[in-house]
Amino acid sequence: MSQANQGIRPKQHGKQPSLSQLRAFTAVAEHLHFRDAAAAIGMSQPALSGAVSTLEEALGVQLIERTTRKVLLSPAGERLAVRAGAVLDAVAALMEEAEAVRAPFTGVLRLGVIPTVAPYLLPTVLRLVHERYPDLDLQVHEEQTSSLLEGLAAGRLDLLLLAVPLGVPGVTEIPLFDEDFVLVMEQEHWLGGRSDIPRDALRELPLLLLDEGHCLRDQALDICREAGRTQGAPVTTTAAGLSTLVQLVAGGLGVTLLPRTAVTVETGRNEALATGYFADPAPTRRVALAMRTGSARGGEFEELAAALREAMKPLPVRPVGARDAAS
């Protein structure tokens, strides 16, 4: 009776649900909007609606309540959306493992990179892949850390290149290198050109930082707190990227911290800027690869990390391995 009320008549000998139908249903369950769901999985809206209807017929239950204004999951839909997602995740893992078994460094590798790493390290990464792994189809996605981690967990991305530590369960970090932070200021600034700047110099300087969401902002604030900077000291947040940040420094609005790999690119052609280096031990950041724990391509990613450490030796960084990371 309940099935009759739901308007779905079960098929006793119907076809098994297809992956396409499950993918359509999980997209609708996520977006609760047919147009947005169709766009998310690259399917036309009529095809998506038809796939969901066919799935409902195959399962014999109503999954979605359709109204003129919105889409809702039925109680059965809420339960089965979780199971459908698990099925798709399992199939994705099967395909990933099969691809890794066939041959390492072939097929697609979707690499996510944070904006404060991408412009300075991608030339080295792309050159290495081109020369050593010509059969690897590298696809690069530049996003902030939170978006990258969501993409890794969802299977949208395979590997990340970003600053660590992350402290995220289910994510394994493969360290690549440490690099110092450099103080960037106007040419006439009293700290310009020094190589022995004490950290406590950061306590009262007018510091310019990236916007919320950038991990480099959080790292810079941690360095300032360690230097004894108080909450009342002026911090101006006005830039969405390092290039803009450096131009604001050149315009006399304050000073900023740059990772050393970014210094040449961002300051090398601007005579209005000066740099200064901190006394040992200088504030640093660590950059690493990150993958899903237990990834079928784990061995491949470890080998890639070793090759990257070697390729990055000409850069102003200190390569680190697993043994260094543990110490």
Summary of the structure (lengths in Angstrom):
residues: 327
radius of gyration: 25.3
end to end distance: 65.5
largest distance: 83.4
contacts: 992
relative contact order: 0.13
helix: 45%
strand: 23%
